Amino acid sequence: MGRKKREGKQGNAIEVRDVSIHYKLFDNITIRHSLFRKHKKEDVFEAVKHVSFSVKEGGILGIIGKNGSGKSTLLRSIAGVFSPNSGTIDLKGHSVALMALGIGFKNTLTGRENIILSGMLLGFTEKEMMDRLQNIIDFAEIGSFIDKPVSTYSSGMHSKLAFSITAMLETDIMLVDEVLSVGDEHFRLKSLAKMKELIEDKNRTVIIVSHSIDMLREMCDEVLWLHDGEIKEIGEPVEVLSHYAAFMTR
């Protein structure tokens, strides 16, 4: 069975309306040729195409789809990493944080420095970050690497630090991009437990991008199936995920 929907507030925390995101594809050509040639239609890749949905305050939405379907691109746009080419994203004034590999860290800075910087970019003061610093370091469990440049981190250490920062800061909206599936088994289980604890707060809104059907079925109120940049289906987790699984194995 899917996760029981929460009762309570009915207002939306996230509204995505007719969002499209595209970017140009560049061949291995000279800059001069690129400047003066006429770009053809196929030079533009449409990653997300006219996507609309909303998430109620306190809701948990899962997003699933094959690789290249636009999941991470959409999540990064919701997080404000970049703006959509068309359409609107309204977070209703809520604070938001993105947990994702390769996002938000300065490779030349240490993990400790990145914790403080990440929090300040999310609107926390330096003092607030210093007050939370040790809790984040303890949760991340990366030992002496906390004082080494992030460029020296493995993907597992990167995911631990990314998750720890967002989880311990507890913003209104949490966006999670596959981070829970990366790292050692101990940390994965600890992360799942922490995520379940965080989403028990009926005021916190969560979007989880994952390939894990079991996790999305257990944790989400709704699931959105994104296929080739378009919404193929959105609705009850059990139904949508069963359709997705059948599609992927046919």
C-alpha positions as MATLAB code, in Angstrom:
seq = 'MGRKKREGKQGNAIEVRDVSIHYKLFDNITIRHSLFRKHKKEDVFEAVKHVSFSVKEGGILGIIGKNGSGKSTLLRSIAGVFSPNSGTIDLKGHSVALMALGIGFKNTLTGRENIILSGMLLGFTEKEMMDRLQNIIDFAEIGSFIDKPVSTYSSGMHSKLAFSITAMLETDIMLVDEVLSVGDEHFRLKSLAKMKELIEDKNRTVIIVSHSIDMLREMCDEVLWLHDGEIKEIGEPVEVLSHYAAFMTR';
ca = [
       0.000    0.000    0.000;
       1.084    3.571   -0.635;
       1.695    6.055    2.130;
      -1.481    7.414    3.741;
      -2.107   11.003    2.723;
      -1.847   13.620    5.406;
      -4.814   15.502    6.689;
      -4.649   19.152    7.661;
      -3.597   22.160    5.658;
      -4.926   22.327    2.111;
      -2.797   25.149    0.721;
      -0.118   24.442   -1.848;
       3.541   24.789   -0.934;
       4.738   24.308   -4.523;
       3.001   25.246   -7.763;
       4.639   24.374  -11.087;
       2.754   25.767  -14.083;
       3.493   24.942  -17.731;
       7.244   24.741  -17.117;
       9.544   24.045  -20.054;
      13.322   23.819  -19.867;
      15.656   23.487  -22.806;
      19.318   23.929  -23.529;
      21.481   24.086  -26.602;
      23.557   21.162  -27.795;
      27.007   22.036  -29.095;
      28.950   19.907  -31.539;
      32.730   19.678  -31.495;
      33.212   22.768  -33.652;
      35.204   25.974  -33.476;
      33.880   29.000  -31.608;
      33.951   31.003  -34.854;
      31.827   28.402  -36.625;
      29.425   28.297  -33.680;
      28.978   32.077  -33.743;
      28.266   32.379  -37.432;
      26.358   29.238  -38.370;
      22.570   29.134  -38.291;
      21.309   26.972  -35.452;
      18.893   24.296  -36.492;
      15.942   23.132  -34.457;
      17.754   19.938  -33.427;
      20.488   22.019  -31.747;
      18.094   22.584  -28.819;
      17.281   19.749  -26.408;
      13.922   19.989  -24.642;
      14.589   18.477  -21.222;
      11.214   19.396  -19.662;
       8.079   20.049  -21.712;
       5.052   21.939  -20.394;
       4.999   20.319  -16.944;
       2.350   21.367  -14.431;
       1.659   20.038  -10.937;
       1.292   21.188   -7.347;
       2.319   19.813   -3.963;
       0.260   20.612   -0.882;
       1.966   21.922    2.228;
       3.267   18.909    4.104;
       2.915   16.666    1.066;
       5.513   14.204   -0.208;
       5.804   13.829   -3.979;
       7.971   11.197   -5.622;
       9.287   11.633   -9.155;
      10.328    8.589  -11.170;
      11.357    8.005  -14.760;
      14.084    6.467  -16.864;
      17.485    8.161  -17.155;
      17.290   11.307  -19.244;
      13.612   11.924  -18.592;
      14.196   15.373  -17.054;
      13.792   14.520  -13.360;
      16.957   16.172  -12.048;
      16.607   19.114  -14.414;
      13.113   19.807  -13.098;
      14.223   19.458   -9.471;
      17.114   21.881   -9.940;
      14.775   24.421  -11.467;
      12.407   24.123   -8.488;
      15.426   24.630   -6.214;
      16.322   27.838   -8.041;
      19.611   26.559   -9.455;
      18.398   27.956  -12.774;
      15.184   29.437  -14.157;
      12.851   27.631  -16.569;
      12.723   28.908  -20.141;
       8.964   29.291  -19.834;
       6.282   28.744  -17.230;
       6.338   29.562  -13.521;
       7.446   27.958  -10.253;
       5.906   29.364   -7.072;
       7.194   28.187   -3.684;
       4.812   30.444   -1.767;
       7.650   32.068    0.159;
       8.896   28.804    1.688;
      12.584   28.122    2.293;
      13.977   25.332    0.117;
      17.074   23.140    0.055;
      18.287   20.651   -2.538;
      20.088   17.432   -1.663;
      21.970   16.328   -4.769;
      25.416   15.228   -5.812;
      27.473   17.963   -7.446;
      25.227   20.810   -6.358;
      26.179   23.727   -4.147;
      29.677   22.739   -3.027;
      32.859   24.666   -3.813;
      35.482   22.024   -4.573;
      38.378   24.157   -3.343;
      36.802   24.680    0.093;
      36.784   22.174    2.923;
      33.682   20.327    4.031;
      33.506   22.514    7.137;
      33.681   25.694    5.039;
      31.071   24.338    2.636;
      28.672   23.648    5.500;
      28.779   27.288    6.576;
      28.590   28.588    3.007;
      25.679   26.321    2.088;
      23.684   27.427    5.117;
      24.309   31.111    4.472;
      23.181   30.687    0.853;
      19.957   29.230    2.238;
      19.427   32.338    4.376;
      20.910   31.252    7.707;
      23.294   33.602    9.517;
      26.899   32.652   10.204;
      26.101   32.373   13.921;
      23.152   30.068   13.205;
      25.416   27.888   11.092;
      28.117   27.801   13.761;
      25.488   26.667   16.268;
      24.494   23.797   13.950;
      27.970   22.976   12.666;
      28.948   20.168   15.027;
      25.602   18.376   14.667;
      26.029   18.385   10.884;
      29.627   17.141   11.145;
      28.649   14.369   13.561;
      25.795   13.181   11.342;
      27.933   13.168    8.185;
      30.482   10.738    9.643;
      33.305   11.624    7.249;
      36.015   11.976    9.911;
      39.078   14.084    9.178;
      37.885   14.704    5.623;
      35.644   17.454    7.023;
      38.749   19.687    6.967;
      39.900   18.625    3.497;
      38.797   20.111    0.139;
      35.561   18.657   -1.222;
      37.474   17.865   -4.421;
      39.113   14.978   -2.515;
      35.763   13.409   -1.525;
      34.338   10.184   -2.883;
      30.750   10.254   -4.144;
      29.729    8.569   -0.884;
      31.312   11.251    1.292;
      29.817   13.954   -0.903;
      26.342   12.460   -0.514;
      26.761   12.132    3.255;
      27.673   15.788    3.633;
      24.939   16.972    1.235;
      22.281   14.992    3.083;
      23.522   16.045    6.518;
      23.451   19.762    5.734;
      19.918   19.720    4.375;
      18.558   17.305    6.972;
      19.947   19.165    9.965;
      18.910   22.623    8.696;
      15.313   21.459    8.219;
      14.009   23.920    5.627;
      10.299   24.165    4.761;
      10.790   22.349    1.447;
      13.272   19.522    0.935;
      14.227   18.368   -2.561;
      16.058   15.035   -2.629;
      17.779   13.780   -5.786;
      18.948   10.154   -5.419;
      21.145   11.047   -2.420;
      19.477    8.401   -0.238;
      20.609    5.638   -2.595;
      24.313    6.578   -2.408;
      26.792    5.670    0.292;
      27.427    2.726    2.589;
      24.599    0.619    3.973;
      24.907    2.060    7.491;
      24.541    5.633    6.287;
      21.767    4.729    3.843;
      19.681    3.249    6.651;
      20.459    6.203    8.939;
      19.470    8.623    6.164;
      16.173    6.838    5.579;
      15.419    6.957    9.294;
      16.244   10.673    9.442;
      14.147   11.376    6.349;
      11.161    9.574    7.874;
      11.616   11.623   11.054;
      11.720   14.886    9.087;
       8.640   14.184    6.996;
       6.568   13.417   10.078;
       6.386   17.212   10.420;
       3.101   17.998    8.678;
       4.373   21.434    7.666;
       7.415   20.118    5.754;
       7.024   19.519    2.026;
       9.240   17.006    0.235;
       9.971   16.033   -3.369;
      12.043   12.877   -3.841;
      13.584   11.890   -7.180;
      14.511    8.221   -7.153;
      14.636    5.008   -9.165;
      13.646    3.042   -6.067;
      10.058    1.895   -6.509;
       9.937    0.468   -2.980;
      11.106    3.707   -1.346;
       8.685    5.908   -3.294;
       5.804    3.535   -2.576;
       6.548    3.638    1.151;
       7.287    7.333    1.610;
       5.178    9.320   -0.873;
       1.625   10.645   -0.976;
       1.758   10.960   -4.761;
       4.116    9.905   -7.542;
       4.805   11.746  -10.785;
       6.085    9.662  -13.696;
       8.181   11.789  -16.028;
       8.936   10.379  -19.480;
      10.994   12.182  -22.123;
      10.387   15.490  -20.346;
       6.604   15.129  -20.122;
       4.237   13.938  -17.420;
       3.105   10.458  -18.349;
       1.108    9.910  -15.168;
       0.612   11.393  -11.698;
      -1.430    9.963   -8.860;
      -1.531    7.289   -6.156;
       1.897    5.693   -5.631;
       0.761    2.063   -5.938;
      -1.020    2.640   -9.230;
       1.557    4.885  -10.893;
       4.518    2.771   -9.809;
       2.917   -0.458  -11.017;
       2.318    1.128  -14.429;
       5.906    2.387  -14.505;
       7.331   -1.015  -13.563;
       5.274   -2.735  -16.263;
       6.405   -0.154  -18.835;
      10.081   -0.591  -17.959;
       9.979   -4.393  -18.158;
       7.944   -4.856  -21.309;
];
